[in-house]
Amino acid sequence: MTVEFIDLKAQLRSIRIPINQRIQKVLDHGQFIMGPEVAEMEQRLATFTGAKHCISVASGTEALLIALMALGIGRGDEVITTPFTFVATAEVIVLLGATPVFVDVEPDTCNIDPEKIEAAITSRTKAIMPVSLYGATADMDEINAIGAKHGLPVIEDAAQSFGAEYRSRKSCNVSAIGCTSFFPSKPLGCYGDGGAIFVSDDTLARAMREIRTHGQESRYYHTRIGVGGRMDTLQCAVILAKLETFDWEIAERIRIGRAYRDMVAEIPGVQGPVIRNDRTCVWAQFTIQTDERDAVTASLKEVGVPTAIHYPIPLHKQPAYRSLCRIVGEVDVSNSLSERVLSLPMHPYLDERTMHTVVHALAKAKKSL
């Protein structure tokens, strides 16, 4: 049987009619940039999260970049974050001339360790940026308390966790600013690049809206430095169509993730993902930890089970960032995770037969080593 790592085709089969209708409507009115679907999507997503404002942008990376720009972060500043994440988290900090300050993550959740943050704060620190890795948030209340104590805004990099909850609050509305991505493989994805910023501060929201449109306060009147960071109307239309089944997909992700974890727990030498009891996970990735990862990967590939590694090289070891970051304390957990993590097929259309096929292949791979 063919195993899909993320089955967007199965999703399309279930929502083809509303997808086609939404796209056709945009083609008919022809407002491909900042058309009516943009404002409609922003309102729907703000209501979904509980945040006052949603500002759609061109990608998850642009969301982080614009958030930092709205806070005035630039050369000489520092932003505390994790080295165990996708490069965009640090990329936007460096692009603005600031320094990413890395502290280690928790060995079970793979999210930033709140106990490591305060030691990294200096007079140059201007923000804290936890990453909601794999689909579940970090310990946001603890992190927010540290931010409040030192007068630092907390920006949630929620590129992988849109739809998840933390203590009954939605990801993207659990800190001063939340940023997410609508890359096609994300829990809520469009058919290209897209993203959004969520904020309840009116002044920041206005700044973010102006920055995403080249710093325009009004047409051809530029009051701040900006970027071309708009999310196009067609992609917003796709999100609007997908929102019709998103609650069901979240429920399925949670159900499948729970079943997956129970099955994986029976395999010796495999550590399944850990989700704290006060939050949910939308499983952007279902990521296990195992020794002899390369051999396991090869064995799974032989029987047609695709895998991925999120992420094989922590950011402090990346050639472009080694001399541009600051590390506080040991980052042994991040280093170890980069050698042990392995992501298995995961999506809301994953059926029981396929799940058992994947887990059986994993158990057989481990047993043969």
C-alpha positions in Angstrom: 0.0 0.0 0.0 1.1 3.6 -0.6 1.6 5.6 2.6 1.4 9.4 2.3 3.4 11.5 4.8 0.7 14.2 4.6 -2.3 13.4 2.5 -3.5 16.7 1.0 -5.2 14.8 -1.8 -7.5 13.0 0.6 -8.4 16.4 2.1 -9.1 17.9 -1.3 -11.5 15.0 -2.2 -13.6 15.9 0.9 -13.7 19.7 0.3 -13.4 20.0 -3.5 -16.7 21.7 -4.0 -16.2 24.5 -1.5 -12.6 25.0 -2.6 -13.7 25.3 -6.3 -16.5 27.7 -5.4 -14.3 29.9 -3.3 -11.5 30.1 -5.9 -14.0 30.7 -8.7 -15.5 33.6 -6.8 -12.1 35.3 -6.6 -11.5 34.7 -10.3 -14.8 36.3 -11.1 -14.3 39.5 -9.1 -10.6 39.7 -10.0 -9.4 41.4 -6.8 -6.4 39.2 -6.4 -4.6 41.4 -3.8 -6.5 42.6 -0.7 -9.8 41.3 -2.1 -12.9 40.8 0.2 -11.8 37.3 1.2 -8.8 38.8 3.0 -10.9 40.8 5.5 -13.4 37.9 5.8 -10.6 35.4 6.7 -9.0 37.8 9.1 -12.3 38.2 11.0 -13.0 34.5 11.0 -9.6 33.7 12.4 -9.6 36.4 15.0 -12.9 35.1 16.2 -11.6 31.5 16.2 -8.6 32.4 18.4 -10.2 35.1 20.6 -7.6 37.7 19.6 -8.9 41.1 18.8 -6.9 41.4 15.5 -5.7 39.1 12.8 -3.3 40.5 10.3 -2.8 38.2 7.3 0.7 38.1 5.8 2.6 36.4 3.0 4.1 33.6 5.1 4.8 32.4 8.6 8.3 33.9 8.2 6.8 37.3 7.3 4.6 37.1 10.3 7.6 36.8 12.6 9.5 39.5 10.8 6.6 42.0 10.8 6.0 41.3 14.5 9.6 42.1 15.4 9.5 45.2 13.2 6.4 46.4 14.9 8.1 46.1 18.2 11.0 48.2 16.9 13.6 45.4 17.3 16.8 46.0 15.4 20.6 46.2 15.5 22.1 45.5 18.8 19.0 44.0 20.3 18.6 40.4 21.5 15.7 37.9 21.2 15.6 34.8 23.4 14.4 31.7 21.6 15.2 28.0 21.0 17.9 26.5 18.7 15.7 23.4 18.1 13.3 24.8 15.5 13.0 25.6 11.8 15.5 28.3 10.7 12.9 31.0 10.1 12.7 31.6 13.9 16.2 32.8 14.0 16.4 34.1 10.4 14.0 37.0 11.1 16.0 38.1 14.1 19.2 38.2 12.2 17.7 39.9 9.2 16.9 42.9 11.5 20.4 43.0 12.8 19.5 41.6 16.2 21.0 38.5 17.9 19.2 35.2 18.5 19.9 34.1 22.1 19.5 30.3 22.4 18.5 28.4 25.5 17.8 24.7 25.7 14.5 22.8 25.3 12.7 20.3 27.5 13.7 16.7 26.6 10.2 15.4 26.5 8.1 18.2 24.9 11.0 19.5 22.7 9.8 23.0 23.6 11.8 25.8 25.2 12.6 25.2 28.8 11.1 28.2 30.8 13.7 27.6 33.6 16.5 28.5 31.2 15.1 31.8 30.0 15.7 34.2 32.9 19.4 33.6 33.0 19.6 34.7 29.3 18.0 38.1 29.9 20.3 41.1 29.5 19.9 44.9 29.0 19.8 44.2 25.3 16.9 41.6 25.5 13.8 43.0 23.7 11.6 39.9 23.4 11.1 36.2 24.1 10.1 33.9 21.3 9.0 30.4 22.3 8.2 28.0 19.5 5.1 25.7 19.7 6.9 22.8 18.2 5.1 19.9 16.5 1.7 21.3 17.3 1.6 22.0 21.1 2.5 25.2 22.9 5.3 25.7 25.4 4.6 26.6 29.0 3.2 29.9 28.0 2.0 31.1 31.4 5.4 30.6 32.9 7.1 32.3 30.0 4.6 35.2 30.0 5.3 35.7 33.8 9.0 36.0 33.0 8.2 38.5 30.2 6.0 40.6 32.5 8.6 40.6 35.3 11.3 42.1 32.9 9.0 44.1 30.6 9.5 41.9 27.6 6.9 41.0 25.0 6.4 37.3 24.3 5.9 36.3 20.6 4.5 32.8 20.1 6.0 31.2 17.0 2.9 29.1 16.4 3.7 28.1 12.8 2.9 24.4 13.7 0.2 24.8 16.4 -2.8 26.7 14.9 -5.9 25.1 16.4 -4.2 23.8 19.6 -5.3 24.9 23.0 -3.3 25.8 26.2 -5.3 26.0 29.4 -8.5 26.5 27.4 -7.0 29.3 25.3 -6.2 29.0 21.7 -2.6 29.0 20.4 -1.9 32.4 18.8 -3.9 34.1 21.7 -1.7 32.9 24.7 0.8 35.8 24.6 1.1 39.4 23.5 1.7 38.3 19.9 1.0 35.0 18.1 2.4 34.2 14.6 1.4 31.3 12.4 1.9 29.8 9.0 -0.5 28.5 6.4 2.2 26.6 4.4 0.3 23.7 2.7 1.5 21.0 5.2 0.5 22.9 8.3 -2.6 22.0 10.4 -4.5 24.8 8.5 -2.7 25.2 5.2 -3.4 27.1 2.0 -2.2 26.1 -1.5 0.9 28.3 -1.4 2.6 30.5 1.1 0.6 32.4 3.7 0.5 33.3 7.4 -1.0 35.5 10.0 -0.3 37.6 13.1 -2.7 37.7 16.1 -2.6 40.6 18.6 -5.1 42.4 20.8 -3.1 45.7 21.1 -4.6 48.3 18.7 -1.3 50.2 18.2 0.7 47.1 17.4 -2.1 45.9 15.0 -2.0 49.2 13.1 1.8 49.1 12.8 1.7 45.5 11.5 -0.9 46.3 8.9 1.1 49.3 7.7 4.4 47.3 7.7 2.9 44.5 5.6 2.0 47.0 2.9 5.4 48.8 2.5 4.8 50.9 5.5 1.9 52.7 4.0 -0.5 54.7 6.3 -2.5 55.6 3.2 -1.9 55.0 -0.5 1.7 56.2 -1.4 2.1 57.8 2.0 4.8 55.8 3.9 5.1 56.5 7.6 7.4 53.5 8.5 9.8 51.1 6.8 7.8 48.1 5.6 7.8 45.0 3.4 5.7 43.5 0.6 4.0 41.1 3.0 0.4 40.7 2.0 -1.3 37.3 1.7 -3.0 37.1 -1.6 -6.8 36.8 -2.0 -6.8 33.3 -3.6 -4.9 31.8 -0.6 -7.3 33.5 1.8 -10.2 31.9 -0.2 -8.6 28.5 0.3 -8.3 29.0 4.0 -12.0 30.0 4.2 -13.0 26.8 2.4 -10.9 24.7 4.7 -12.3 26.4 7.8 -15.6 24.6 7.2 -14.0 21.2 8.2 -11.2 22.5 10.4 -12.9 21.7 13.8 -13.4 18.1 12.6 -9.8 17.9 11.4 -8.5 19.1 14.8 -10.6 16.5 16.6 -9.3 13.8 14.2 -5.7 14.9 14.7 -6.2 14.7 18.5 -7.8 11.2 18.2 -5.2 9.9 15.8 -2.3 11.3 17.8 -3.6 9.7 21.0 -4.0 6.3 19.3 -0.5 6.6 17.6 1.1 7.4 21.0 -0.6 4.4 22.6 0.7 2.1 19.9 4.2 3.5 19.8 4.5 3.2 23.6 4.5 -0.6 23.1 7.7 -0.6 21.1 11.0 -1.0 23.1 13.5 1.7 22.3 11.1 4.2 21.0 10.1 7.3 22.9 6.8 8.8 21.9 5.9 12.5 22.0 4.8 14.0 25.4 1.9 16.4 25.7 1.1 18.0 29.0 -2.3 17.6 30.5 -3.1 21.3 30.3 -2.9 21.6 26.5 -3.8 19.9 23.3 -1.7 19.1 20.2 -2.7 19.4 16.6 0.2 17.2 15.5 1.8 19.2 12.7 4.3 16.4 13.0 4.1 13.1 14.9 7.7 12.9 16.1 9.3 10.1 18.0 12.8 9.7 19.4 15.0 6.7 18.8 18.6 5.7 18.7 19.9 4.3 15.4 17.7 6.7 13.6 19.4 6.2 10.2 18.9 2.4 10.3 15.2 2.8 11.3 14.7 5.4 8.5 16.2 3.1 5.9 14.1 0.1 7.1 10.9 2.1 6.9 11.8 3.4 3.5 12.3 -0.1 2.2 8.6 -1.0 3.0 7.3 2.3 1.6 6.8 4.3 4.9 8.0 7.9 4.4 9.7 9.8 7.2 11.2 13.2 7.9 13.6 14.7 10.4 12.4 17.9 12.2 15.2 19.0 12.7 18.6 17.4 11.9 20.9 20.3 12.7 20.1 22.8 15.6 20.4 26.4 14.7 23.6 27.1 16.7 25.4 24.6 14.5 24.1 26.0 11.2 27.0 27.6 9.2 25.1 30.8 8.6 24.3 31.3 12.3 27.2 30.0 14.3 28.8 33.4 14.5 25.6 35.4 14.8 24.0 33.8 17.8 24.6 33.7 21.5 24.2 30.5 23.6 23.3 30.7 27.3 24.1 27.5 29.3 24.3 24.1 27.8 22.1 23.0 24.9 22.8 19.3 25.2 19.1 18.4 24.9 18.8 20.2 21.6 22.0 18.5 20.3 20.7 15.1 21.4 17.2 15.6 19.9 18.7 16.5 16.5 20.3 13.1 16.4 17.3 11.1 17.7 14.0 12.7 16.4 12.1 11.1 13.5 8.7 12.2 12.2 6.2 9.6 11.0 3.2 10.0 8.6 0.5 12.2 10.2 -2.6 13.9 9.0 -6.3 13.9 9.9 -7.2 11.4 7.1 -4.9 8.7 8.4 -6.9 5.5 8.7 -6.4 2.7 11.2 -5.0 0.3 8.6 -2.3 2.8 7.6 -1.5 3.7 11.2 -1.0 0.0 12.0 1.1 -0.5 8.9 3.4 2.3 10.0 3.7 1.2 13.6 4.2 -2.5 12.6 7.0 -1.4 10.3 8.6 0.7 13.0 8.4 -2.2 15.5 9.9 -4.6 13.0 12.7 -2.1 12.2 13.6 -1.7 15.9 13.5 -5.4 16.6 15.9 -6.1 13.8 18.6 -3.8 15.2 
